[in-house]
């Protein structure tokens, strides 16, 4: 907890990288098992997800949760909202504008981090071509998990712990999401 107070960004970035890595290892293992194949572990893919967690996920979510909290607090003061109404407003912002901003940016950040991990040039054109279908698939799937998770987060989790809460839920989400991003 001390590190979250003293160095929130780096602490959240390291945590997000670890969680993204765990999610991808589990995803690769689970999909190999489900397909009845031996696991051919792709280390560079895991590094790609870890880099994306470190350089994109944590910084984006750190700032986004600060913005949603400020939005909710100001709206609550101005409109005299109850805590439940404030949480509803934060959730509506998160699950509309937040989703529309996050997923396209994530796919591009992943492509850049993947290029670093595989020592190749990023192929943003491929993301644009195949990414729209993957982005839509990810957005539809995220609505099965994230609204309830974010409702709990915005209502009960202190703001400084929200990225950690999201990261913990992400372990399970990442099993599926890593497969979408990796094109499975």
C-alpha positions as CSV (number, residue, x, y, z in Angstrom):
1,X,0.0,0.0,0.0
2,X,2.9,2.3,0.7
3,X,4.2,2.0,-2.9
4,X,0.7,2.8,-4.2
5,X,0.9,6.1,-2.3
6,X,4.5,6.9,-3.0
7,X,4.8,5.7,-6.6
8,X,1.3,4.9,-7.9
9,X,2.1,4.8,-11.6
10,X,5.0,2.5,-11.6
11,X,3.4,0.2,-9.0
12,X,0.2,-0.1,-11.1
13,X,2.3,-0.6,-14.3
14,X,4.3,-3.4,-12.8
15,X,1.1,-5.0,-11.4
16,X,-0.7,-4.7,-14.8
17,X,2.3,-6.2,-16.6
18,X,2.3,-9.2,-14.3
19,X,-1.4,-9.7,-14.6
20,X,-1.3,-9.4,-18.4
21,X,1.5,-12.0,-18.4
22,X,-0.4,-14.4,-16.2
23,X,-3.5,-14.0,-18.3
24,X,-1.6,-14.8,-21.5
25,X,0.1,-17.9,-20.1
26,X,-3.2,-19.2,-18.9
27,X,-4.8,-18.4,-22.2
28,X,-2.1,-20.2,-24.2
29,X,-2.3,-23.2,-21.9
30,X,-6.1,-23.4,-21.9
31,X,-6.4,-23.1,-25.6
32,X,-3.8,-25.7,-26.3
33,X,-5.5,-28.0,-23.8
34,X,-9.0,-27.4,-25.3
35,X,-7.6,-28.1,-28.8
36,X,-6.0,-31.3,-27.5
37,X,-2.6,-30.1,-28.6
38,X,0.8,-29.9,-26.8
39,X,1.5,-26.4,-25.6
40,X,3.9,-24.6,-27.9
41,X,4.5,-21.6,-25.6
42,X,5.0,-18.3,-27.3
43,X,7.2,-16.3,-24.9
44,X,7.2,-13.2,-27.2
45,X,3.4,-13.1,-27.1
46,X,3.5,-13.0,-23.3
47,X,6.1,-10.3,-23.4
48,X,3.8,-8.4,-25.8
49,X,1.0,-8.5,-23.4
50,X,3.2,-7.6,-20.4
51,X,4.6,-4.6,-22.3
52,X,1.1,-3.5,-23.2
53,X,0.0,-3.8,-19.6
54,X,3.0,-1.8,-18.4
55,X,3.0,1.0,-21.0
56,X,-0.7,1.3,-21.9
57,X,-3.1,-0.5,-19.6
58,X,-2.0,0.9,-16.2
59,X,-1.3,4.4,-17.3
60,X,-4.6,4.6,-19.2
61,X,-6.6,3.2,-16.4
62,X,-4.8,5.2,-13.7
63,X,-5.8,8.4,-15.5
64,X,-9.3,7.1,-16.6
65,X,-10.3,6.2,-13.0
66,X,-9.1,9.6,-11.8
67,X,-11.3,11.2,-14.5
68,X,-14.3,9.1,-13.7
69,X,-14.0,9.8,-10.0
70,X,-13.7,13.5,-10.6
71,X,-16.6,13.4,-12.9
72,X,-18.7,11.6,-10.3
73,X,-17.7,13.8,-7.4
74,X,-18.4,17.0,-9.3
75,X,-21.7,15.7,-10.7
76,X,-22.7,14.6,-7.2
77,X,-22.0,18.0,-5.7
78,X,-23.6,20.0,-8.5
79,X,-26.8,17.8,-8.8
80,X,-26.9,16.6,-5.2
81,X,-26.7,13.0,-6.2
82,X,-26.8,10.1,-3.8
83,X,-23.8,7.8,-3.8
84,X,-25.7,5.2,-5.8
85,X,-26.6,7.8,-8.4
86,X,-22.9,8.9,-8.5
87,X,-21.8,5.3,-9.0
88,X,-24.4,5.0,-11.8
89,X,-23.1,8.1,-13.6
90,X,-19.5,6.9,-13.3
91,X,-20.5,3.4,-14.6
92,X,-22.3,5.0,-17.5
93,X,-19.3,7.1,-18.4
94,X,-17.0,4.1,-18.1
95,X,-19.1,1.7,-20.1
96,X,-19.8,4.1,-22.9
97,X,-17.0,6.6,-23.6
98,X,-14.4,4.5,-21.7
99,X,-15.1,1.4,-23.8
100,X,-15.1,3.3,-27.0
101,X,-11.7,4.9,-26.2
102,X,-10.0,2.0,-24.5
103,X,-10.4,-1.0,-26.9
104,X,-9.2,0.6,-30.2
105,X,-6.3,2.2,-28.4
106,X,-5.5,-1.1,-26.7
107,X,-5.2,-3.0,-30.0
108,X,-2.9,-0.4,-31.4
109,X,-0.8,-0.3,-28.2
110,X,-0.6,-4.1,-28.4
111,X,0.6,-4.0,-32.0
112,X,3.3,-1.6,-31.1
113,X,4.4,-3.7,-28.1
114,X,4.2,-6.9,-30.1
115,X,6.5,-5.4,-32.7
116,X,9.0,-4.7,-30.0
117,X,8.7,-8.2,-28.5
118,X,9.0,-9.9,-31.9
119,X,11.6,-7.4,-33.2
120,X,9.5,-6.5,-36.2
121,X,7.9,-3.4,-37.6
122,X,4.4,-2.7,-36.3
123,X,1.7,-3.5,-38.8
124,X,-1.0,-0.9,-38.0
125,X,-2.8,-1.6,-41.3
126,X,-3.5,-5.2,-40.3
127,X,-4.9,-4.0,-37.0
128,X,-7.2,-1.6,-38.9
129,X,-8.3,-4.3,-41.3
130,X,-8.9,-7.2,-38.9
131,X,-9.1,-5.1,-35.8
132,X,-12.6,-3.8,-36.2
133,X,-14.1,-7.2,-36.0
134,X,-11.9,-8.1,-33.0
135,X,-12.7,-4.8,-31.3
136,X,-16.4,-5.3,-31.7
137,X,-16.0,-8.9,-30.5
138,X,-14.1,-7.6,-27.4
139,X,-16.6,-4.9,-26.7
140,X,-19.5,-7.3,-26.8
141,X,-17.8,-9.8,-24.6
142,X,-16.6,-7.1,-22.1
143,X,-20.2,-6.2,-21.4
144,X,-20.7,-9.7,-19.9
145,X,-18.0,-9.1,-17.2
146,X,-17.0,-5.4,-16.8
147,X,-20.2,-3.6,-15.9
148,X,-20.7,-5.7,-12.7
149,X,-17.0,-5.5,-11.9
150,X,-16.9,-1.7,-12.4
151,X,-20.1,-1.3,-10.4
152,X,-18.4,-3.0,-7.4
153,X,-15.2,-1.0,-8.1
154,X,-16.9,2.4,-8.2
155,X,-19.0,1.7,-5.2
156,X,-16.7,-0.1,-2.8
157,X,-13.0,0.1,-4.0
158,X,-11.0,3.2,-3.1
159,X,-9.8,5.0,-6.2
160,X,-6.1,4.2,-5.6
161,X,-6.9,0.5,-5.6
162,X,-9.2,0.5,-8.7
163,X,-6.4,-0.4,-11.2
164,X,-5.4,-3.3,-8.9
165,X,-9.1,-4.5,-8.7
166,X,-9.3,-4.3,-12.5
167,X,-6.1,-6.2,-12.8
168,X,-7.3,-9.0,-10.6
169,X,-10.5,-9.4,-12.5
170,X,-8.4,-9.1,-15.7
171,X,-6.7,-12.4,-14.9
172,X,-9.9,-14.2,-15.9
173,X,-10.8,-11.7,-18.6
174,X,-7.3,-11.9,-20.1
175,X,-7.7,-15.7,-20.8
176,X,-10.4,-14.8,-23.3
177,X,-9.1,-11.3,-24.3
178,X,-5.5,-12.5,-25.1
179,X,-7.0,-15.0,-27.5
180,X,-9.0,-12.3,-29.3
181,X,-6.1,-9.9,-29.5
182,X,-3.7,-12.7,-30.7
183,X,-6.2,-13.5,-33.4
184,X,-7.5,-16.9,-32.2
